[in-house]
């Protein structure tokens, strides 16, 4: 219940603090958060949140398994690093797709 209240408070704070920024005029031809830009920004945010949760889960599971069986700590650490690198690569790919969709860069 506390977590839900905190999440609601954070969402309200973001909405109220974003209002002045959204009222700003952008010069013609510049990036604005409408259409593709808004979708790309939301996609990038969700990508970063998902990556953070994934890294946290990997770290927690690896530490728990090392604590339970210290003799396999080296193998667990190696596997953790490989999985983290794969997750990081997928995160970067998703962020590049978001940037391309926003129209800021073309490849």
N, CA, C and O of each residue as an XYZ file, in Angstrom:
428
protein
N       0.815     -1.189      0.000
C       0.000      0.000      0.000
C       0.863      1.258      0.000
O       0.551      2.236     -0.680
N       1.976      1.224      0.787
C       2.877      2.370      0.800
C       3.500      2.600     -0.570
O       3.655      3.738     -1.013
N       3.851      1.512     -1.229
C       4.461      1.621     -2.546
C       3.500      2.250     -3.539
O       3.906      3.070     -4.362
N       2.235      1.876     -3.469
C       1.226      2.433     -4.369
C       1.052      3.928     -4.134
O       0.915      4.700     -5.082
N       1.057      4.331     -2.873
C       0.931      5.763     -2.558
C       2.134      6.535     -3.073
O       1.988      7.618     -3.638
N       3.320      5.976     -2.878
C       4.534      6.631     -3.347
C       4.530      6.749     -4.871
O       4.911      7.784     -5.417
N       4.103      5.695     -5.552
C       4.027      5.726     -7.013
C       3.043      6.791     -7.476
O       3.332      7.521     -8.424
N       1.898      6.893     -6.835
C       0.916      7.917     -7.189
C       1.473      9.308     -6.964
O       1.245     10.202     -7.779
N       2.200      9.508     -5.872
C       2.803     10.803     -5.591
C       3.851     11.166     -6.640
O       3.919     12.312     -7.082
N       4.661     10.197     -7.034
C       5.684     10.449     -8.058
C       5.036     10.804     -9.393
O       5.495     11.716    -10.081
N       3.983     10.098     -9.760
C       3.296     10.384    -11.027
C       2.694     11.783    -11.002
O       2.803     12.517    -11.985
N       2.064     12.161     -9.903
C       1.504     13.505     -9.799
C       2.594     14.572     -9.868
O       2.420     15.595    -10.530
N       3.710     14.340     -9.193
C       4.811     15.307     -9.234
C       5.349     15.462    -10.652
O       5.628     16.577    -11.091
N       5.496     14.359    -11.363
C       5.995     14.424    -12.738
C       5.015     15.182    -13.629
O       5.429     15.993    -14.458
N       3.740     14.925    -13.466
C       2.741     15.617    -14.284
C       2.731     17.113    -14.013
O       2.646     17.903    -14.954
N       2.816     17.522    -12.754
C       2.795     18.945    -12.430
C       4.084     19.640    -12.838
O       4.050     20.793    -13.268
N       5.218     18.963    -12.714
C       6.483     19.580    -13.084
C       6.695     19.601    -14.589
O       7.471     20.416    -15.089
N       6.027     18.726    -15.315
C       6.191     18.681    -16.767
C       5.348     19.731    -17.470
O       5.627     20.059    -18.624
N       4.330     20.269    -16.818
C       3.432     21.229    -17.465
C       4.166     22.457    -18.001
O       3.934     22.827    -19.152
N       5.053     23.120    -17.217
C       5.757     24.276    -17.788
C       6.668     23.888    -18.946
O       6.799     24.649    -19.905
N       7.286     22.741    -18.877
C       8.181     22.318    -19.953
C       7.397     22.022    -21.227
O       7.878     22.294    -22.327
N       6.206     21.472    -21.089
C       5.395     21.159    -22.266
C       4.814     22.419    -22.896
O       4.436     22.395    -24.068
N       4.731     23.527    -22.145
C       4.169     24.761    -22.669
C       5.183     25.545    -23.496
O       4.820     26.525    -24.147
N       6.426     25.137    -23.479
C       7.478     25.849    -24.199
C       7.286     25.690    -25.702
O       6.936     24.616    -26.190
N       7.524     26.793    -26.432
C       7.459     26.740    -27.891
C       8.790     26.255    -28.441
O       9.854     26.674    -27.985
N       8.719     25.367    -29.425
C       9.918     24.883    -30.093
C      10.032     25.586    -31.441
O       9.027     25.780    -32.124
N      11.234     25.964    -31.824
C      11.397     26.528    -33.164
C      11.005     25.491    -34.220
O      11.083     24.287    -33.974
N      10.591     25.955    -35.369
C      10.166     25.019    -36.409
C      11.336     24.134    -36.817
O      12.467     24.594    -36.966
N      11.033     22.849    -36.993
C      12.047     21.891    -37.400
C      12.813     21.268    -36.251
O      13.657     20.401    -36.474
N      12.536     21.695    -35.012
C      13.249     21.096    -33.887
C      12.411     19.974    -33.287
O      11.255     19.765    -33.654
N      13.015     19.277    -32.376
C      12.377     18.131    -31.743
C      11.299     18.592    -30.777
O      11.534     19.492    -29.971
N      10.137     17.994    -30.847
C       9.080     18.276    -29.880
C       8.463     16.958    -29.440
O       8.519     15.960    -30.158
N       7.884     16.968    -28.270
C       7.306     15.743    -27.732
C       5.861     15.587    -28.186
O       4.936     15.624    -27.374
N       5.681     15.417    -29.461
C       4.354     15.124    -30.004
C       4.507     13.979    -30.986
O       5.547     13.840    -31.629
N       3.488     13.171    -31.101
C       3.502     12.085    -32.074
C       4.607     11.098    -31.824
O       4.667     10.466    -30.770
N       5.490     10.965    -32.803
C       6.583      9.997    -32.700
C       7.532     10.313    -31.556
O       8.060      9.406    -30.912
N       7.750     11.592    -31.304
C       8.663     11.977    -30.227
C       8.165     11.535    -28.865
O       8.945     11.059    -28.040
N       6.863     11.690    -28.622
C       6.296     11.279    -27.339
C       6.362      9.761    -27.183
O       6.712      9.260    -26.115
N       6.031      9.041    -28.232
C       6.109      7.578    -28.181
C       7.533      7.092    -27.966
O       7.764      6.141    -27.220
N       8.483      7.744    -28.619
C       9.880      7.362    -28.459
C      10.372      7.660    -27.051
O      11.130      6.877    -26.479
N       9.946      8.787    -26.487
C      10.354      9.131    -25.127
C       9.785      8.134    -24.123
O      10.487      7.707    -23.207
N       8.531      7.767    -24.290
C       7.933      6.768    -23.401
C       8.617      5.414    -23.570
O       8.868      4.715    -22.588
N       8.916      5.046    -24.810
C       9.611      3.785    -25.059
C      10.993      3.756    -24.437
O      11.400      2.739    -23.875
N      11.722      4.864    -24.531
C      13.056      4.931    -23.930
C      12.962      4.839    -22.408
O      13.774      4.166    -21.773
N      11.982      5.506    -21.832
C      11.800      5.429    -20.387
C      11.481      4.023    -19.920
O      12.044      3.544    -18.935
N      10.578      3.364    -20.626
C      10.229      1.991    -20.271
C      11.417      1.046    -20.461
O      11.588      0.096    -19.698
N      12.229      1.309    -21.474
C      13.418      0.495    -21.705
C      14.390      0.603    -20.537
O      14.921     -0.405    -20.071
N      14.619      1.809    -20.073
C      15.545      2.022    -18.958
C      15.000      1.416    -17.673
O      15.752      0.819    -16.903
N      13.694      1.564    -17.431
C      13.087      0.961    -16.236
C      13.222     -0.560    -16.292
O      13.593     -1.190    -15.302
N      12.922     -1.145    -17.446
C      13.040     -2.594    -17.589
C      14.464     -3.083    -17.405
O      14.696     -4.117    -16.780
N      15.428     -2.334    -17.954
C      16.829     -2.723    -17.797
C      17.251     -2.638    -16.336
O      17.964     -3.513    -15.846
N      16.819     -1.598    -15.641
C      17.156     -1.471    -14.219
C      16.592     -2.616    -13.400
O      17.270     -3.163    -12.531
N      15.342     -2.979    -13.683
C      14.744     -4.118    -12.978
C      15.474     -5.418    -13.310
O      15.681     -6.260    -12.436
N      15.860     -5.577    -14.566
C      16.579     -6.779    -14.976
C      17.941     -6.892    -14.316
O      18.316     -7.965    -13.841
N      18.696     -5.777    -14.281
C      20.001     -5.802    -13.632
C      19.860     -6.075    -12.140
O      20.675     -6.792    -11.560
N      18.839     -5.509    -11.522
C      18.609     -5.768    -10.105
C      18.301     -7.219     -9.832
O      18.804     -7.797     -8.868
N      17.467     -7.820    -10.686
C      17.117     -9.237    -10.519
C      18.340    -10.131    -10.725
O      18.538    -11.093     -9.983
N      19.157     -9.819    -11.726
C      20.369    -10.601    -11.980
C      21.307    -10.528    -10.780
O      21.807    -11.551    -10.312
N      21.543     -9.313    -10.282
C      22.445     -9.146     -9.151
C      21.948     -9.837     -7.893
O      22.718    -10.493     -7.191
N      20.643     -9.687     -7.606
C      20.081    -10.304     -6.406
C      20.155    -11.821     -6.476
O      20.515    -12.476     -5.498
N      19.817    -12.373     -7.625
C      19.856    -13.830     -7.767
C      21.283    -14.365     -7.685
O      21.527    -15.410     -7.082
N      22.215    -13.649     -8.290
C      23.605    -14.100     -8.257
C      24.161    -14.052     -6.832
O      24.836    -14.985     -6.397
N      23.882    -12.983     -6.119
C      24.381    -12.885     -4.744
C      23.750    -13.940     -3.848
O      24.417    -14.503     -2.979
N      22.474    -14.204     -4.057
C      21.814    -15.232     -3.254
C      22.423    -16.614     -3.514
O      22.664    -17.380     -2.581
N      22.667    -16.922     -4.793
C      23.242    -18.231     -5.102
C      24.684    -18.341     -4.612
O      25.111    -19.420     -4.199
N      25.446    -17.234     -4.650
C      26.811    -17.261     -4.121
C      26.812    -17.438     -2.608
O      27.696    -18.093     -2.055
N      25.822    -16.854     -1.941
C      25.746    -16.998     -0.494
C      25.365    -18.428     -0.100
O      25.816    -18.937      0.926
N      24.541    -19.065     -0.917
C      24.118    -20.431     -0.596
C      25.213    -21.448     -0.893
O      25.391    -22.413     -0.149
N      25.955    -21.226     -1.998
C      27.028    -22.160     -2.388
C      28.281    -21.361     -2.755
O      28.502    -21.077     -3.932
N      29.080    -21.005     -1.795
C      30.268    -20.184     -2.068
C      31.276    -20.843     -3.009
O      32.055    -20.148     -3.661
N      31.271    -22.171     -3.088
C      32.253    -22.854     -3.941
C      32.002    -22.636     -5.429
O      32.916    -22.841     -6.227
N      30.815    -22.235     -5.830
C      30.528    -22.004     -7.253
C      30.449    -20.516     -7.574
O      29.931    -20.136     -8.624
N      30.955    -19.672     -6.682
C      30.845    -18.221     -6.856
C      31.504    -17.741     -8.157
O      30.982    -16.836     -8.809
N      32.624    -18.325     -8.538
C      33.307    -17.913     -9.768
C      32.473    -18.167    -11.008
O      32.388    -17.315    -11.892
N      31.859    -19.336    -11.073
C      31.022    -19.651    -12.240
C      29.762    -18.794    -12.277
O      29.319    -18.368    -13.343
N      29.190    -18.548    -11.102
C      27.982    -17.717    -11.044
C      28.312    -16.294    -11.472
O      27.543    -15.669    -12.202
N      29.446    -15.786    -11.023
C      29.829    -14.423    -11.381
C      30.064    -14.302    -12.883
O      29.673    -13.306    -13.492
N      30.694    -15.296    -13.478
C      30.916    -15.269    -14.929
C      29.594    -15.292    -15.685
O      29.398    -14.534    -16.636
N      28.694    -16.161    -15.257
C      27.387    -16.230    -15.908
C      26.619    -14.922    -15.736
O      25.935    -14.479    -16.658
N      26.729    -14.301    -14.555
C      26.044    -13.039    -14.293
C      26.557    -11.944    -15.235
O      25.768    -11.162    -15.765
N      27.858    -11.889    -15.441
C      28.436    -10.864    -16.315
C      27.991    -11.075    -17.755
O      27.683    -10.105    -18.449
N      27.949    -12.319    -18.218
C      27.505    -12.613    -19.585
C      26.041    -12.207    -19.768
O      25.689    -11.580    -20.767
N      25.199    -12.560    -18.815
C      23.781    -12.217    -18.916
C      23.593    -10.705    -18.863
O      22.769    -10.161    -19.598
N      24.347    -10.017    -18.004
C      24.245     -8.565    -17.914
C      24.684     -7.900    -19.219
O      24.096     -6.902    -19.635
N      25.703     -8.444    -19.859
C      26.144     -7.885    -21.138
C      25.085     -8.071    -22.217
O      24.867     -7.174    -23.032
N      24.429     -9.219    -22.230
C      23.350     -9.434    -23.200
C      22.180     -8.486    -22.940
O      21.594     -7.954    -23.882
N      21.843     -8.274    -21.685
C      20.763     -7.355    -21.339
C      21.116     -5.927    -21.725
O      20.265     -5.182    -22.211
N      22.361     -5.549    -21.510
C      22.799     -4.210    -21.875
C      22.745     -4.006    -23.391
O      22.361     -2.935    -23.860
N      23.126     -5.020    -24.148
C      23.051     -4.921    -25.602
C      21.627     -4.759    -26.083
O      21.361     -3.954    -26.976
N      20.706     -5.512    -25.505
C      19.293     -5.386    -25.886
C      18.753     -4.012    -25.508
O      17.940     -3.441    -26.234
N      19.200     -3.483    -24.377
C      18.765     -2.155    -23.943
C      19.258     -1.081    -24.906
O      18.493     -0.199    -25.298
N      20.520     -1.150    -25.285
C      21.053     -0.176    -26.239
C      20.335     -0.256    -27.575
O      20.064      0.776    -28.191
N      20.022     -1.460    -28.034
C      19.298     -1.621    -29.293
C      17.930     -0.955    -29.202
O      17.519     -0.250    -30.123
N      17.220     -1.176    -28.091
C      15.900     -0.569    -27.921
C      15.999      0.950    -27.872
O      15.144      1.641    -28.425
N      17.028      1.476    -27.221
C      17.191      2.933    -27.168
C      17.507      3.516    -28.542
O      17.022      4.597    -28.874
N      18.301      2.829    -29.336
C      18.597      3.298    -30.695
C      17.319      3.322    -31.532
O      17.095      4.258    -32.300
N      16.481      2.292    -31.386
C      15.211      2.267    -32.106
C      14.344      3.451    -31.685
O      13.706      4.077    -32.531
N      14.311      3.767    -30.385
C      13.527      4.908    -29.907
C      14.045      6.216    -30.480
O      13.258      7.086    -30.851
N      15.363      6.361    -30.555
C      15.950      7.586    -31.118
C      15.605      7.705    -32.607
O      15.285      8.795    -33.081
N      15.669      6.604    -33.339
C      15.345      6.634    -34.764
C      13.869      6.960    -34.965
O      13.525      7.729    -35.863
N      12.995      6.387    -34.141
C      11.561      6.656    -34.264
C      11.276      8.134    -33.956
O      10.398      8.739    -34.572
N      12.010      8.703    -33.016
C      11.799     10.105    -32.671
C      12.154     11.020    -33.832
O      11.697     12.162    -33.874
N      12.955     10.545    -34.770
C      13.301     11.343    -35.931
C      14.501     12.236    -35.721
O      14.796     13.077    -36.570
N      15.210     12.075    -34.596
C      16.373     12.899    -34.333
C      17.554     12.485    -35.192
O      18.366     13.327    -35.576
N      17.659     11.202    -35.498
C      18.790     10.679    -36.239
C      18.282      9.658    -37.249
O      17.342      8.914    -36.967
N      18.887      9.625    -38.398
C      18.558      8.574    -39.363
C      19.810      7.780    -39.648
O      20.907      8.331    -39.738
N      19.638      6.494    -39.789
C      20.773      5.612    -40.092
C      20.655      5.098    -41.492
O      21.510      4.338    -41.945
